[in-house]
Amino acid sequence: MTSMWTGQRVRLRGIEPEDWEQFREFDADSDIQRKGYAVLPPRSDEVHKARAKESAETQYKADDCAFSLAIESLDEGVLVGSLNTHHVDIRAGRFEYGIGLGGQYHRRGYASDAVRLLLAFMFRERRFHKCEAGAWSFNAPSIAFHLGFGFREEGRLREHDFADGRYYDEVLFGMTAEEFAKLYPAPSILA
């Protein structure tokens, strides 16, 4: 049996209630928070438990295209981060995604494997035409990741967000289904 949710390094899975402790640990890293979205005030254990429980109890319908998934490493079998789809535009055939990994799990190939699995699903199973993403201009690793993965820089929103005492640009990226298919050909289902 094969699963399209299992790659070379990670498995994408639903978020479980017991994942709350790892998410709390990830949230304690202000640098990771800032690079992903924004530094938030500390949240209680009960808030982390409730968020994980709510995610675990979310029942997706067959046509749902906005969702969150846990990223689990295959080598250690531990939660290393999460990713989600958002700003889904069915009419235009585009969506945005976000990904966050715990700092100790960076540069292990987990992000590229997880994003490849997600885009394969969204392009090949949901018929989307384009994936979009953004990174703050101070987040050089994220910019390098997107360019290295095959996204194209599509523009900048000047002085778009405030972090650590100043304004930063948001760098916008995009990848079409056709570009993805050229870089990451689908295995034959007839094999």
Steps between C-alpha positions, in 0.01 A plus 500: 500500500624849418385833634530828313549660843833323561815633341870419532545678834156586637143388534218753497224409743213646692577699812440294815397634845831382651694720253425801720822467701722508192308797358547680834875433475509633142308813607756574772757589229441870427736501202304219332171678581626826350620334179174311458250771582541713811618470859199425716459527879547172687193278501391267775520125483121496485502715186754270334293196603179657366659597166643150446170340605303726266733417209481130582121509499465691173325279249585591144258445217614355169517846339669688787815670380596707807650276767786452746723193529775382732844420359653188653855387431537146369844448654403590857119475487461838673301812423734749332252768390179572317374645176173638377317628197315831520363782283358233271339646187311221324385725215852615409659166585759628745585456866762606749686278739696547818750274673672507835766268636659491843844662488680173571339348188620755246730401213415130510289489182172481693355823359569418135359148539187632675440777245550255212233270650261789556540643149463156342165468677377850420609495134438135411194419713327836544575655155649823631701703255727704728653502847606827660717570803665791672806559718618803694804659338711434812432125474785404266462123566134506391579703189780258410271203566226626267741587220684168541173306496405661169268784598547822309518839668197694378539826684532682828262682727715784625522561876209260539553370851644620828741284701777562749465877486482565126307437180589223255396407147305187428652301215231327290554165331295289262512163330258369238389140463689480171823623661456250784437211257823577313705508821322216682353255246216279622562128533281290277186367670497216245819341633 
